[in-house]
Amino acid sequence: MPLYSFHCKKCDSDVELLVDADATPTCSRCGGRRLTRLMSRVAAPGKSRSYAKTMRTQASREGHTSNFSRSERGR
């Protein structure tokens, strides 16, 4: 499921939601259904090894392993 950004017209807040293609999203703050999908910025792939290492270290500290390859997850 992709992560999309939405603007809720009921509570006037922006939220990010994992949304299935056929699902109707609801605001995670107020439960409203009047959401407008926002345009997302495209991130260029990072080519700096030091930046990738820094981000992986931060993700590891926070308990996330999804950005590691299968061989790196066992470490």
mmCIF file of the N, C-alpha and C atoms, coordinates in Angstrom:
data_MODEL
# 
_entry.id   MODEL 
# 
loop_
_atom_site.group_PDB 
_atom_site.id 
_atom_site.type_symbol 
_atom_site.label_atom_id 
_atom_site.label_alt_id 
_atom_site.label_comp_id 
_atom_site.label_asym_id 
_atom_site.label_entity_id 
_atom_site.label_seq_id 
_atom_site.pdbx_PDB_ins_code 
_atom_site.Cartn_x 
_atom_site.Cartn_y 
_atom_site.Cartn_z 
_atom_site.occupancy 
_atom_site.B_iso_or_equiv 
_atom_site.pdbx_formal_charge 
_atom_site.auth_seq_id 
_atom_site.auth_comp_id 
_atom_site.auth_asym_id 
_atom_site.auth_atom_id 
_atom_site.pdbx_PDB_model_num 
ATOM 1   N N  . MET A 1 1  ? 0.835   -1.174 0.000  1.00 0.00 ? 1  MET A N  1 
ATOM 2   C CA . MET A 1 1  ? 0.000   0.000  0.000  1.00 0.00 ? 1  MET A CA 1 
ATOM 3   C C  . MET A 1 1  ? 0.882   1.240  0.000  1.00 0.00 ? 1  MET A C  1 
ATOM 4   N N  . PRO A 1 2  ? 0.560   2.198  -0.840 1.00 0.00 ? 2  PRO A N  1 
ATOM 5   C CA . PRO A 1 2  ? 1.349   3.429  -0.888 1.00 0.00 ? 2  PRO A CA 1 
ATOM 6   C C  . PRO A 1 2  ? 0.949   4.404  0.212  1.00 0.00 ? 2  PRO A C  1 
ATOM 7   N N  . LEU A 1 3  ? 1.868   5.269  0.557  1.00 0.00 ? 3  LEU A N  1 
ATOM 8   C CA . LEU A 1 3  ? 1.655   6.310  1.546  1.00 0.00 ? 3  LEU A CA 1 
ATOM 9   C C  . LEU A 1 3  ? 1.301   7.590  0.803  1.00 0.00 ? 3  LEU A C  1 
ATOM 10  N N  . TYR A 1 4  ? 0.138   8.156  1.138  1.00 0.00 ? 4  TYR A N  1 
ATOM 11  C CA . TYR A 1 4  ? -0.325  9.384  0.494  1.00 0.00 ? 4  TYR A CA 1 
ATOM 12  C C  . TYR A 1 4  ? -0.533  10.468 1.540  1.00 0.00 ? 4  TYR A C  1 
ATOM 13  N N  . SER A 1 5  ? -0.398  11.718 1.121  1.00 0.00 ? 5  SER A N  1 
ATOM 14  C CA . SER A 1 5  ? -0.694  12.864 1.969  1.00 0.00 ? 5  SER A CA 1 
ATOM 15  C C  . SER A 1 5  ? -2.070  13.384 1.601  1.00 0.00 ? 5  SER A C  1 
ATOM 16  N N  . PHE A 1 6  ? -2.865  13.700 2.614  1.00 0.00 ? 6  PHE A N  1 
ATOM 17  C CA . PHE A 1 6  ? -4.210  14.206 2.413  1.00 0.00 ? 6  PHE A CA 1 
ATOM 18  C C  . PHE A 1 6  ? -4.412  15.456 3.251  1.00 0.00 ? 6  PHE A C  1 
ATOM 19  N N  . HIS A 1 7  ? -5.339  16.311 2.797  1.00 0.00 ? 7  HIS A N  1 
ATOM 20  C CA . HIS A 1 7  ? -5.773  17.467 3.574  1.00 0.00 ? 7  HIS A CA 1 
ATOM 21  C C  . HIS A 1 7  ? -7.224  17.233 3.966  1.00 0.00 ? 7  HIS A C  1 
ATOM 22  N N  . CYS A 1 8  ? -7.494  17.310 5.274  1.00 0.00 ? 8  CYS A N  1 
ATOM 23  C CA . CYS A 1 8  ? -8.844  17.119 5.785  1.00 0.00 ? 8  CYS A CA 1 
ATOM 24  C C  . CYS A 1 8  ? -9.552  18.466 5.830  1.00 0.00 ? 8  CYS A C  1 
ATOM 25  N N  . LYS A 1 9  ? -10.693 18.554 5.156  1.00 0.00 ? 9  LYS A N  1 
ATOM 26  C CA . LYS A 1 9  ? -11.442 19.808 5.146  1.00 0.00 ? 9  LYS A CA 1 
ATOM 27  C C  . LYS A 1 9  ? -12.222 20.020 6.437  1.00 0.00 ? 9  LYS A C  1 
ATOM 28  N N  . LYS A 1 10 ? -12.478 18.949 7.166  1.00 0.00 ? 10 LYS A N  1 
ATOM 29  C CA . LYS A 1 10 ? -13.248 19.063 8.408  1.00 0.00 ? 10 LYS A CA 1 
ATOM 30  C C  . LYS A 1 10 ? -12.420 19.685 9.530  1.00 0.00 ? 10 LYS A C  1 
ATOM 31  N N  . CYS A 1 11 ? -11.203 19.173 9.748  1.00 0.00 ? 11 CYS A N  1 
ATOM 32  C CA . CYS A 1 11 ? -10.368 19.696 10.846 1.00 0.00 ? 11 CYS A CA 1 
ATOM 33  C C  . CYS A 1 11 ? -9.205  20.558 10.338 1.00 0.00 ? 11 CYS A C  1 
ATOM 34  N N  . ASP A 1 12 ? -9.117  20.773 9.016  1.00 0.00 ? 12 ASP A N  1 
ATOM 35  C CA . ASP A 1 12 ? -8.103  21.627 8.396  1.00 0.00 ? 12 ASP A CA 1 
ATOM 36  C C  . ASP A 1 12 ? -6.683  21.198 8.774  1.00 0.00 ? 12 ASP A C  1 
ATOM 37  N N  . SER A 1 13 ? -6.410  19.889 8.659  1.00 0.00 ? 13 SER A N  1 
ATOM 38  C CA . SER A 1 13 ? -5.067  19.387 8.951  1.00 0.00 ? 13 SER A CA 1 
ATOM 39  C C  . SER A 1 13 ? -4.590  18.502 7.813  1.00 0.00 ? 13 SER A C  1 
ATOM 40  N N  . ASP A 1 14 ? -3.280  18.337 7.730  1.00 0.00 ? 14 ASP A N  1 
ATOM 41  C CA . ASP A 1 14 ? -2.676  17.457 6.742  1.00 0.00 ? 14 ASP A CA 1 
ATOM 42  C C  . ASP A 1 14 ? -2.265  16.166 7.440  1.00 0.00 ? 14 ASP A C  1 
ATOM 43  N N  . VAL A 1 15 ? -2.587  15.027 6.814  1.00 0.00 ? 15 VAL A N  1 
ATOM 44  C CA . VAL A 1 15 ? -2.251  13.720 7.377  1.00 0.00 ? 15 VAL A CA 1 
ATOM 45  C C  . VAL A 1 15 ? -1.651  12.845 6.294  1.00 0.00 ? 15 VAL A C  1 
ATOM 46  N N  . GLU A 1 16 ? -0.799  11.902 6.695  1.00 0.00 ? 16 GLU A N  1 
ATOM 47  C CA . GLU A 1 16 ? -0.248  10.904 5.791  1.00 0.00 ? 16 GLU A CA 1 
ATOM 48  C C  . GLU A 1 16 ? -0.881  9.574  6.137  1.00 0.00 ? 16 GLU A C  1 
ATOM 49  N N  . LEU A 1 17 ? -1.402  8.872  5.123  1.00 0.00 ? 17 LEU A N  1 
ATOM 50  C CA . LEU A 1 17 ? -2.110  7.625  5.351  1.00 0.00 ? 17 LEU A CA 1 
ATOM 51  C C  . LEU A 1 17 ? -1.647  6.557  4.379  1.00 0.00 ? 17 LEU A C  1 
ATOM 52  N N  . LEU A 1 18 ? -1.590  5.316  4.850  1.00 0.00 ? 18 LEU A N  1 
ATOM 53  C CA . LEU A 1 18 ? -1.384  4.165  3.981  1.00 0.00 ? 18 LEU A CA 1 
ATOM 54  C C  . LEU A 1 18 ? -2.757  3.795  3.435  1.00 0.00 ? 18 LEU A C  1 
ATOM 55  N N  . VAL A 1 19 ? -2.924  3.906  2.137  1.00 0.00 ? 19 VAL A N  1 
ATOM 56  C CA . VAL A 1 19 ? -4.247  3.724  1.558  1.00 0.00 ? 19 VAL A CA 1 
ATOM 57  C C  . VAL A 1 19 ? -4.202  2.686  0.455  1.00 0.00 ? 19 VAL A C  1 
ATOM 58  N N  . ASP A 1 20 ? -5.108  1.731  0.542  1.00 0.00 ? 20 ASP A N  1 
ATOM 59  C CA . ASP A 1 20 ? -5.290  0.755  -0.517 1.00 0.00 ? 20 ASP A CA 1 
ATOM 60  C C  . ASP A 1 20 ? -5.999  1.452  -1.679 1.00 0.00 ? 20 ASP A C  1 
ATOM 61  N N  . ALA A 1 21 ? -5.825  0.974  -2.898 1.00 0.00 ? 21 ALA A N  1 
ATOM 62  C CA . ALA A 1 21 ? -6.377  1.634  -4.082 1.00 0.00 ? 21 ALA A CA 1 
ATOM 63  C C  . ALA A 1 21 ? -7.898  1.753  -4.040 1.00 0.00 ? 21 ALA A C  1 
ATOM 64  N N  . ASP A 1 22 ? -8.592  0.770  -3.496 1.00 0.00 ? 22 ASP A N  1 
ATOM 65  C CA . ASP A 1 22 ? -10.059 0.811  -3.499 1.00 0.00 ? 22 ASP A CA 1 
ATOM 66  C C  . ASP A 1 22 ? -10.653 1.248  -2.160 1.00 0.00 ? 22 ASP A C  1 
ATOM 67  N N  . ALA A 1 23 ? -9.820  1.696  -1.221 1.00 0.00 ? 23 ALA A N  1 
ATOM 68  C CA . ALA A 1 23 ? -10.307 2.114  0.096  1.00 0.00 ? 23 ALA A CA 1 
ATOM 69  C C  . ALA A 1 23 ? -10.675 3.593  0.097  1.00 0.00 ? 23 ALA A C  1 
ATOM 70  N N  . THR A 1 24 ? -11.625 3.953  0.954  1.00 0.00 ? 24 THR A N  1 
ATOM 71  C CA . THR A 1 24 ? -11.983 5.343  1.162  1.00 0.00 ? 24 THR A CA 1 
ATOM 72  C C  . THR A 1 24 ? -11.289 5.801  2.439  1.00 0.00 ? 24 THR A C  1 
ATOM 73  N N  . PRO A 1 25 ? -10.336 6.730  2.329  1.00 0.00 ? 25 PRO A N  1 
ATOM 74  C CA . PRO A 1 25 ? -9.570  7.128  3.517  1.00 0.00 ? 25 PRO A CA 1 
ATOM 75  C C  . PRO A 1 25 ? -10.398 7.983  4.472  1.00 0.00 ? 25 PRO A C  1 
ATOM 76  N N  . THR A 1 26 ? -10.070 7.895  5.746  1.00 0.00 ? 26 THR A N  1 
ATOM 77  C CA . THR A 1 26 ? -10.667 8.754  6.768  1.00 0.00 ? 26 THR A CA 1 
ATOM 78  C C  . THR A 1 26 ? -9.539  9.436  7.523  1.00 0.00 ? 26 THR A C  1 
ATOM 79  N N  . CYS A 1 27 ? -9.804  10.625 7.982  1.00 0.00 ? 27 CYS A N  1 
ATOM 80  C CA . CYS A 1 27 ? -8.809  11.410 8.711  1.00 0.00 ? 27 CYS A CA 1 
ATOM 81  C C  . CYS A 1 27 ? -8.472  10.705 10.022 1.00 0.00 ? 27 CYS A C  1 
ATOM 82  N N  . SER A 1 28 ? -7.193  10.583 10.308 1.00 0.00 ? 28 SER A N  1 
ATOM 83  C CA . SER A 1 28 ? -6.764  9.914  11.537 1.00 0.00 ? 28 SER A CA 1 
ATOM 84  C C  . SER A 1 28 ? -6.944  10.810 12.763 1.00 0.00 ? 28 SER A C  1 
ATOM 85  N N  . ARG A 1 29 ? -7.173  12.089 12.561 1.00 0.00 ? 29 ARG A N  1 
ATOM 86  C CA . ARG A 1 29 ? -7.337  13.015 13.694 1.00 0.00 ? 29 ARG A CA 1 
ATOM 87  C C  . ARG A 1 29 ? -8.796  13.204 14.082 1.00 0.00 ? 29 ARG A C  1 
ATOM 88  N N  . CYS A 1 30 ? -9.679  13.367 13.087 1.00 0.00 ? 30 CYS A N  1 
ATOM 89  C CA . CYS A 1 30 ? -11.077 13.664 13.423 1.00 0.00 ? 30 CYS A CA 1 
ATOM 90  C C  . CYS A 1 30 ? -12.062 12.636 12.879 1.00 0.00 ? 30 CYS A C  1 
ATOM 91  N N  . GLY A 1 31 ? -11.603 11.736 12.008 1.00 0.00 ? 31 GLY A N  1 
ATOM 92  C CA . GLY A 1 31 ? -12.485 10.731 11.435 1.00 0.00 ? 31 GLY A CA 1 
ATOM 93  C C  . GLY A 1 31 ? -13.263 11.215 10.228 1.00 0.00 ? 31 GLY A C  1 
ATOM 94  N N  . GLY A 1 32 ? -12.979 12.429 9.774  1.00 0.00 ? 32 GLY A N  1 
ATOM 95  C CA . GLY A 1 32 ? -13.683 12.992 8.620  1.00 0.00 ? 32 GLY A CA 1 
ATOM 96  C C  . GLY A 1 32 ? -13.357 12.256 7.331  1.00 0.00 ? 32 GLY A C  1 
ATOM 97  N N  . ARG A 1 33 ? -14.305 12.299 6.389  1.00 0.00 ? 33 ARG A N  1 
ATOM 98  C CA . ARG A 1 33 ? -14.121 11.621 5.108  1.00 0.00 ? 33 ARG A CA 1 
ATOM 99  C C  . ARG A 1 33 ? -13.930 12.595 3.953  1.00 0.00 ? 33 ARG A C  1 
ATOM 100 N N  . ARG A 1 34 ? -13.925 13.886 4.224  1.00 0.00 ? 34 ARG A N  1 
ATOM 101 C CA . ARG A 1 34 ? -13.746 14.887 3.168  1.00 0.00 ? 34 ARG A CA 1 
ATOM 102 C C  . ARG A 1 34 ? -12.264 15.202 3.024  1.00 0.00 ? 34 ARG A C  1 
ATOM 103 N N  . LEU A 1 35 ? -11.532 14.267 2.430  1.00 0.00 ? 35 LEU A N  1 
ATOM 104 C CA . LEU A 1 35 ? -10.090 14.410 2.264  1.00 0.00 ? 35 LEU A CA 1 
ATOM 105 C C  . LEU A 1 35 ? -9.740  14.707 0.816  1.00 0.00 ? 35 LEU A C  1 
ATOM 106 N N  . THR A 1 36 ? -8.775  15.588 0.645  1.00 0.00 ? 36 THR A N  1 
ATOM 107 C CA . THR A 1 36 ? -8.248  15.909 -0.668 1.00 0.00 ? 36 THR A CA 1 
ATOM 108 C C  . THR A 1 36 ? -6.810  15.415 -0.717 1.00 0.00 ? 36 THR A C  1 
ATOM 109 N N  . ARG A 1 37 ? -6.496  14.616 -1.749 1.00 0.00 ? 37 ARG A N  1 
ATOM 110 C CA . ARG A 1 37 ? -5.131  14.104 -1.862 1.00 0.00 ? 37 ARG A CA 1 
ATOM 111 C C  . ARG A 1 37 ? -4.203  15.212 -2.322 1.00 0.00 ? 37 ARG A C  1 
ATOM 112 N N  . LEU A 1 38 ? -3.066  15.343 -1.636 1.00 0.00 ? 38 LEU A N  1 
ATOM 113 C CA . LEU A 1 38 ? -2.088  16.382 -1.946 1.00 0.00 ? 38 LEU A CA 1 
ATOM 114 C C  . LEU A 1 38 ? -1.036  15.850 -2.905 1.00 0.00 ? 38 LEU A C  1 
ATOM 115 N N  . MET A 1 39 ? -0.453  16.752 -3.663 1.00 0.00 ? 39 MET A N  1 
ATOM 116 C CA . MET A 1 39 ? 0.638   16.385 -4.556 1.00 0.00 ? 39 MET A CA 1 
ATOM 117 C C  . MET A 1 39 ? 1.867   16.070 -3.722 1.00 0.00 ? 39 MET A C  1 
ATOM 118 N N  . SER A 1 40 ? 2.544   15.011 -4.079 1.00 0.00 ? 40 SER A N  1 
ATOM 119 C CA . SER A 1 40 ? 3.757   14.617 -3.364 1.00 0.00 ? 40 SER A CA 1 
ATOM 120 C C  . SER A 1 40 ? 4.982   15.024 -4.161 1.00 0.00 ? 40 SER A C  1 
ATOM 121 N N  . ARG A 1 41 ? 6.021   15.394 -3.430 1.00 0.00 ? 41 ARG A N  1 
ATOM 122 C CA . ARG A 1 41 ? 7.287   15.701 -4.095 1.00 0.00 ? 41 ARG A CA 1 
ATOM 123 C C  . ARG A 1 41 ? 8.027   14.406 -4.354 1.00 0.00 ? 41 ARG A C  1 
ATOM 124 N N  . VAL A 1 42 ? 8.674   14.348 -5.485 1.00 0.00 ? 42 VAL A N  1 
ATOM 125 C CA . VAL A 1 42 ? 9.460   13.175 -5.837 1.00 0.00 ? 42 VAL A CA 1 
ATOM 126 C C  . VAL A 1 42 ? 10.869  13.364 -5.304 1.00 0.00 ? 42 VAL A C  1 
ATOM 127 N N  . ALA A 1 43 ? 11.348  12.377 -4.587 1.00 0.00 ? 43 ALA A N  1 
ATOM 128 C CA . ALA A 1 43 ? 12.702  12.453 -4.040 1.00 0.00 ? 43 ALA A CA 1 
ATOM 129 C C  . ALA A 1 43 ? 13.669  11.756 -4.988 1.00 0.00 ? 43 ALA A C  1 
ATOM 130 N N  . ALA A 1 44 ? 14.714  12.454 -5.331 1.00 0.00 ? 44 ALA A N  1 
ATOM 131 C CA . ALA A 1 44 ? 15.737  11.851 -6.188 1.00 0.00 ? 44 ALA A CA 1 
ATOM 132 C C  . ALA A 1 44 ? 16.478  10.784 -5.388 1.00 0.00 ? 44 ALA A C  1 
ATOM 133 N N  . PRO A 1 45 ? 16.882  9.703  -6.057 1.00 0.00 ? 45 PRO A N  1 
ATOM 134 C CA . PRO A 1 45 ? 17.598  8.659  -5.315 1.00 0.00 ? 45 PRO A CA 1 
ATOM 135 C C  . PRO A 1 45 ? 18.919  9.195  -4.785 1.00 0.00 ? 45 PRO A C  1 
ATOM 136 N N  . GLY A 1 46 ? 19.206  8.870  -3.528 1.00 0.00 ? 46 GLY A N  1 
ATOM 137 C CA . GLY A 1 46 ? 20.447  9.324  -2.909 1.00 0.00 ? 46 GLY A CA 1 
ATOM 138 C C  . GLY A 1 46 ? 21.637  8.539  -3.432 1.00 0.00 ? 46 GLY A C  1 
ATOM 139 N N  . LYS A 1 47 ? 22.715  9.220  -3.693 1.00 0.00 ? 47 LYS A N  1 
ATOM 140 C CA . LYS A 1 47 ? 23.903  8.547  -4.209 1.00 0.00 ? 47 LYS A CA 1 
ATOM 141 C C  . LYS A 1 47 ? 25.066  8.625  -3.224 1.00 0.00 ? 47 LYS A C  1 
ATOM 142 N N  . SER A 1 48 ? 24.845  9.288  -2.114 1.00 0.00 ? 48 SER A N  1 
ATOM 143 C CA . SER A 1 48 ? 25.911  9.441  -1.146 1.00 0.00 ? 48 SER A CA 1 
ATOM 144 C C  . SER A 1 48 ? 25.897  8.276  -0.164 1.00 0.00 ? 48 SER A C  1 
ATOM 145 N N  . ARG A 1 49 ? 26.979  7.550  -0.078 1.00 0.00 ? 49 ARG A N  1 
ATOM 146 C CA . ARG A 1 49 ? 27.059  6.408  0.838  1.00 0.00 ? 49 ARG A CA 1 
ATOM 147 C C  . ARG A 1 49 ? 27.025  6.865  2.288  1.00 0.00 ? 49 ARG A C  1 
ATOM 148 N N  . SER A 1 50 ? 27.637  7.990  2.581  1.00 0.00 ? 50 SER A N  1 
ATOM 149 C CA . SER A 1 50 ? 27.643  8.462  3.966  1.00 0.00 ? 50 SER A CA 1 
ATOM 150 C C  . SER A 1 50 ? 26.236  8.876  4.401  1.00 0.00 ? 50 SER A C  1 
ATOM 151 N N  . TYR A 1 51 ? 25.479  9.484  3.493  1.00 0.00 ? 51 TYR A N  1 
ATOM 152 C CA . TYR A 1 51 ? 24.095  9.858  3.805  1.00 0.00 ? 51 TYR A CA 1 
ATOM 153 C C  . TYR A 1 51 ? 23.258  8.607  4.054  1.00 0.00 ? 51 TYR A C  1 
ATOM 154 N N  . ALA A 1 52 ? 23.410  7.597  3.212  1.00 0.00 ? 52 ALA A N  1 
ATOM 155 C CA . ALA A 1 52 ? 22.673  6.347  3.379  1.00 0.00 ? 52 ALA A CA 1 
ATOM 156 C C  . ALA A 1 52 ? 23.042  5.687  4.699  1.00 0.00 ? 52 ALA A C  1 
ATOM 157 N N  . LYS A 1 53 ? 24.312  5.707  5.045  1.00 0.00 ? 53 LYS A N  1 
ATOM 158 C CA . LYS A 1 53 ? 24.751  5.111  6.309  1.00 0.00 ? 53 LYS A CA 1 
ATOM 159 C C  . LYS A 1 53 ? 24.140  5.857  7.492  1.00 0.00 ? 53 LYS A C  1 
ATOM 160 N N  . THR A 1 54 ? 24.114  7.186  7.418  1.00 0.00 ? 54 THR A N  1 
ATOM 161 C CA . THR A 1 54 ? 23.519  7.988  8.484  1.00 0.00 ? 54 THR A CA 1 
ATOM 162 C C  . THR A 1 54 ? 22.041  7.680  8.638  1.00 0.00 ? 54 THR A C  1 
ATOM 163 N N  . MET A 1 55 ? 21.314  7.602  7.526  1.00 0.00 ? 55 MET A N  1 
ATOM 164 C CA . MET A 1 55 ? 19.880  7.329  7.576  1.00 0.00 ? 55 MET A CA 1 
ATOM 165 C C  . MET A 1 55 ? 19.600  5.909  8.074  1.00 0.00 ? 55 MET A C  1 
ATOM 166 N N  . ARG A 1 56 ? 20.429  4.964  7.700  1.00 0.00 ? 56 ARG A N  1 
ATOM 167 C CA . ARG A 1 56 ? 20.249  3.589  8.175  1.00 0.00 ? 56 ARG A CA 1 
ATOM 168 C C  . ARG A 1 56 ? 20.517  3.488  9.669  1.00 0.00 ? 56 ARG A C  1 
ATOM 169 N N  . THR A 1 57 ? 21.497  4.225  10.160 1.00 0.00 ? 57 THR A N  1 
ATOM 170 C CA . THR A 1 57 ? 21.793  4.237  11.589 1.00 0.00 ? 57 THR A CA 1 
ATOM 171 C C  . THR A 1 57 ? 20.617  4.818  12.358 1.00 0.00 ? 57 THR A C  1 
ATOM 172 N N  . GLN A 1 58 ? 20.059  5.902  11.851 1.00 0.00 ? 58 GLN A N  1 
ATOM 173 C CA . GLN A 1 58 ? 18.903  6.522  12.496 1.00 0.00 ? 58 GLN A CA 1 
ATOM 174 C C  . GLN A 1 58 ? 17.710  5.575  12.475 1.00 0.00 ? 58 GLN A C  1 
ATOM 175 N N  . ALA A 1 59 ? 17.458  4.926  11.341 1.00 0.00 ? 59 ALA A N  1 
ATOM 176 C CA . ALA A 1 59 ? 16.344  3.981  11.237 1.00 0.00 ? 59 ALA A CA 1 
ATOM 177 C C  . ALA A 1 59 ? 16.532  2.813  12.193 1.00 0.00 ? 59 ALA A C  1 
ATOM 178 N N  . SER A 1 60 ? 17.747  2.346  12.328 1.00 0.00 ? 60 SER A N  1 
ATOM 179 C CA . SER A 1 60 ? 18.044  1.244  13.242 1.00 0.00 ? 60 SER A CA 1 
ATOM 180 C C  . SER A 1 60 ? 17.777  1.651  14.686 1.00 0.00 ? 60 SER A C  1 
ATOM 181 N N  . ARG A 1 61 ? 18.172  2.874  15.045 1.00 0.00 ? 61 ARG A N  1 
ATOM 182 C CA . ARG A 1 61 ? 17.918  3.382  16.390 1.00 0.00 ? 61 ARG A CA 1 
ATOM 183 C C  . ARG A 1 61 ? 16.424  3.444  16.682 1.00 0.00 ? 61 ARG A C  1 
ATOM 184 N N  . GLU A 1 62 ? 15.624  3.781  15.659 1.00 0.00 ? 62 GLU A N  1 
ATOM 185 C CA . GLU A 1 62 ? 14.175  3.907  15.821 1.00 0.00 ? 62 GLU A CA 1 
ATOM 186 C C  . GLU A 1 62 ? 13.456  2.577  15.664 1.00 0.00 ? 62 GLU A C  1 
ATOM 187 N N  . GLY A 1 63 ? 14.195  1.528  15.324 1.00 0.00 ? 63 GLY A N  1 
ATOM 188 C CA . GLY A 1 63 ? 13.591  0.209  15.228 1.00 0.00 ? 63 GLY A CA 1 
ATOM 189 C C  . GLY A 1 63 ? 13.072  -0.169 13.850 1.00 0.00 ? 63 GLY A C  1 
ATOM 190 N N  . HIS A 1 64 ? 13.377  0.613  12.833 1.00 0.00 ? 64 HIS A N  1 
ATOM 191 C CA . HIS A 1 64 ? 12.930  0.321  11.476 1.00 0.00 ? 64 HIS A CA 1 
ATOM 192 C C  . HIS A 1 64 ? 13.989  -0.496 10.749 1.00 0.00 ? 64 HIS A C  1 
ATOM 193 N N  . THR A 1 65 ? 13.596  -1.533 10.046 1.00 0.00 ? 65 THR A N  1 
ATOM 194 C CA . THR A 1 65 ? 14.555  -2.338 9.287  1.00 0.00 ? 65 THR A CA 1 
ATOM 195 C C  . THR A 1 65 ? 14.170  -2.444 7.820  1.00 0.00 ? 65 THR A C  1 
ATOM 196 N N  . SER A 1 66 ? 13.094  -1.783 7.393  1.00 0.00 ? 66 SER A N  1 
ATOM 197 C CA . SER A 1 66 ? 12.610  -1.959 6.032  1.00 0.00 ? 66 SER A CA 1 
ATOM 198 C C  . SER A 1 66 ? 13.558  -1.400 4.980  1.00 0.00 ? 66 SER A C  1 
ATOM 199 N N  . ASN A 1 67 ? 14.444  -0.467 5.333  1.00 0.00 ? 67 ASN A N  1 
ATOM 200 C CA . ASN A 1 67 ? 15.345  0.100  4.343  1.00 0.00 ? 67 ASN A CA 1 
ATOM 201 C C  . ASN A 1 67 ? 16.673  -0.637 4.268  1.00 0.00 ? 67 ASN A C  1 
ATOM 202 N N  . PHE A 1 68 ? 16.799  -1.760 4.982  1.00 0.00 ? 68 PHE A N  1 
ATOM 203 C CA . PHE A 1 68 ? 17.998  -2.582 4.937  1.00 0.00 ? 68 PHE A CA 1 
ATOM 204 C C  . PHE A 1 68 ? 17.780  -3.741 3.970  1.00 0.00 ? 68 PHE A C  1 
ATOM 205 N N  . SER A 1 69 ? 18.836  -4.200 3.334  1.00 0.00 ? 69 SER A N  1 
ATOM 206 C CA . SER A 1 69 ? 18.732  -5.386 2.494  1.00 0.00 ? 69 SER A CA 1 
ATOM 207 C C  . SER A 1 69 ? 18.579  -6.609 3.390  1.00 0.00 ? 69 SER A C  1 
ATOM 208 N N  . ARG A 1 70 ? 18.186  -7.734 2.827  1.00 0.00 ? 70 ARG A N  1 
ATOM 209 C CA . ARG A 1 70 ? 17.963  -8.946 3.627  1.00 0.00 ? 70 ARG A CA 1 
ATOM 210 C C  . ARG A 1 70 ? 19.235  -9.357 4.379  1.00 0.00 ? 70 ARG A C  1 
ATOM 211 N N  . SER A 1 71 ? 20.404  -9.210 3.748  1.00 0.00 ? 71 SER A N  1 
ATOM 212 C CA . SER A 1 71 ? 21.647  -9.605 4.413  1.00 0.00 ? 71 SER A CA 1 
ATOM 213 C C  . SER A 1 71 ? 21.999  -8.670 5.572  1.00 0.00 ? 71 SER A C  1 
ATOM 214 N N  . GLU A 1 72 ? 21.563  -7.416 5.513  1.00 0.00 ? 72 GLU A N  1 
ATOM 215 C CA . GLU A 1 72 ? 21.867  -6.470 6.565  1.00 0.00 ? 72 GLU A CA 1 
ATOM 216 C C  . GLU A 1 72 ? 20.898  -6.559 7.742  1.00 0.00 ? 72 GLU A C  1 
ATOM 217 N N  . ARG A 1 73 ? 19.707  -7.127 7.565  1.00 0.00 ? 73 ARG A N  1 
ATOM 218 C CA . ARG A 1 73 ? 18.710  -7.179 8.622  1.00 0.00 ? 73 ARG A CA 1 
ATOM 219 C C  . ARG A 1 73 ? 19.124  -8.057 9.790  1.00 0.00 ? 73 ARG A C  1 
ATOM 220 N N  . GLY A 1 74 ? 19.979  -9.051 9.559  1.00 0.00 ? 74 GLY A N  1 
ATOM 221 C CA . GLY A 1 74 ? 20.394  -9.947 10.626 1.00 0.00 ? 74 GLY A CA 1 
ATOM 222 C C  . GLY A 1 74 ? 21.416  -9.349 11.562 1.00 0.00 ? 74 GLY A C  1 
ATOM 223 N N  . ARG A 1 75 ? 21.991  -8.240 11.206 1.00 0.00 ? 75 ARG A N  1 
ATOM 224 C CA . ARG A 1 75 ? 23.057  -7.632 12.004 1.00 0.00 ? 75 ARG A CA 1 
ATOM 225 C C  . ARG A 1 75 ? 22.519  -6.934 13.227 1.00 0.00 ? 75 ARG A C  1 
# 
